[in-house]
Amino acid sequence: MEGGKRKGLMMISMTRKVRTTFPYVLFSIFCCAYLSHHYLHRHHDPVSLITTTTTTASDYHLLRFLPQPPSTIGSSSSGYINQAIHEENLAPQRIPPFQPSSNIEDDHGVVAEVPVPSVDSPPPPRPWLESVSILLPDWEVLVIVLPDDTARMMSYNDAGDGYHCLFPNNDVSPAKPSGLLSSPARSTFKCLLPNRIRRRLPFPNPVLTKSPDQPSPPPPPVPTEMFRWTYVVYDSITTDDDVVVLAKGINTRQGVNRDPSELKCVFYHSDDDVADGVRTDVTNSMQEVFRCKRPSGLEDERLVKVAVEIIQDNNTKVVPTVAYYNPSLRKLANQGTKEKDQKALLCACTMVFNVAKFLKEWVMYHSKLGVERFVLYDNGSDDDLQNVVAELNRNGYDVTTYFWLWPKAQEAGFSHSAVYLNDSCTWTAYFDVDEFIYSPEWSDSAAPSKLMLHSLLSDGDGDGAPLPKKGAVHIDCREFGPSNQTEHPPTGVTQGYNCRKRGENRHKSIVLLDAIDDSLLNVIHHFNLKPGFVGKKMNVRRMIVNHYKFQAWPEFKAKFRRRVSAYVVDWTKQVNPNSNDRTPGLGFEAVEPPDWPRKFCEVEDDGLKQLTLKWFAVDSASDAGGGFKMAWQ
């Protein structure tokens, strides 16, 4: 009896457990079926669509509704293909353009119309752009839009507003337009690498998109890893006889250069494998400059990229590249009022960043002394530079900007300029916007004259100098201090700063472009010259450069982190504390030292201040006291 009762109680308990568990079992079966439908059956198609080479408009439509496969970028470093080594993966694979289609039926039987673009109309806009990226110093990411999508932006008057860098972990960083690279035209953007990404190697490429939070077709595959600024081919320029290629990371030490026999230039269509490219000999390897023979067999209309291949111990590796080869000569055309084929006798070239407030004074002053054309290599200015340049050109001056976004590449920029300017300039002065050429002998001159600089360029120079031929004129510098200024003087630097250090510093150069050595080697504003040419150093009593280096603290602080020369010490790095590049007493941070306004004041020097006042002061009708203003105000 008791055994039967115990058995009955057990049956009741089991029944209760079944009743309690059964709903959970049914719910689990339902969930498994749902997940199987969505992530096994439906997931298969999008994967094949993304990896196929014939994606169509229909595919784009389906991809809006189907879940996308999880990204493997950033999951681990072991699975990465290092793009710095495997060049064949450099060029992003392109999704072909939309194919005509009238409608498409999705998995639910819903028929949707797909617009068929006209053959003559531009491609439809989309929320992302094909691009490649370079990791710059200070965690900046330079995003370079590929030529086809740059043309797409231009066709829709897309100024680049509203874009973001979207990273594989879904971190988003605002992307700011940075300018337009040339030959071919490529829009550029900059964004900051998010903090979470900085802790994981390698650093993945972002996608440039206008809608990081909105569902959209997946972007095209891009190289897995960002290129590093320390190891990349970044520009090229073609001459009549060869190609000048500019690259980081091949010659890594000053004065130590790879033998040209260890290198090849590689030219290949951007949609082809670099292994199938045309290779030519490198004839010169110096600093970041590599000269190589022009290729043959690439004369069709497709874009051609150029890279550098390193050959070492029977192994080869191709340096990553964002540079293109343009067989057309890329040189500054003659312009202005001169005869078409006539060169300017004297040009000025410099590297600039946010110099709009200084530019008028520098251009107007040196134009009166004989500089006929000014070429500014713009290192990514975001001030009013272009408007000031346009105003100067409207007023009859000849000022050109060349977009040169590359950081720590001043010497390479000047090497580039020696080729770029050669058809339009005979001599070129290499000095900065805070530097003014001056002679104490001009103090009695009632007005400036173009002969004041042109007279320096003749071989004899009035002193019976024998051959070899003059190829450069070297002028020493004097460094001026803040002169009690606490902000930029409205009358200009020549009026505001009149107290300097004792003695002279480095020299600046005016160079005959045809005399520059084929290596294009230059260090801090002066070039190596060909055999048969010499440089002449000017006596300081006859010619000097006033360098307004240590200005009011807000202006000097802005210069602190922007050391554009590859071989000038970075003030923020705690190395080489006794370098002449360092500011005495400044240290390694942009913190104003005590008594900054009176620093570096050893000699009161009003020579150029009085001269510019005589030459460029004009009556100010708006000043009730009958005062004056300078011509550049």
Secondary structure by P-SEA (a helix, b strand, c coil): caaaaaaaaaaaaaaaaaaaaaaaaaaaaaaaaaaaacccaaaaaaaaaaacccccaaaaaaaacccccccccccccccccccccccccccccccccccccccccccccbbbbbbbbcccccccccccccbbbbbcccbbbbbbbcaaaaaaaaaacccccbbbbbccccbbbbbbbcccccccbbbbbbbcccaaaaacccbbbbbbccccccccccccccccbbbbcccccccccccccbbbbbbcccccccccccccccbbbbbbccccccccbbbbbbccccccbbbbccccccccccbbbbbbbbbcccbbbbccccbbbbcccccccccccccccccccbbbbbbbcccccccaaaaaaaaaacccbbbbbccccccaaaaaaaaaaaabbbbbbbbbcccccaaaaaaaaaaaacccccbbbbbcccbbbbbccccccccccccccccccccccccccccccccbbbbbbbbbcccccccccccccccccccccccccccccccccccccccccccccbbbbcccbbbbbbbcccccccccccccaaaaaaaccccccccccccccccccccccccccccccccccccccccccccccaaaaaaaaaccbbbbccccccccccccc
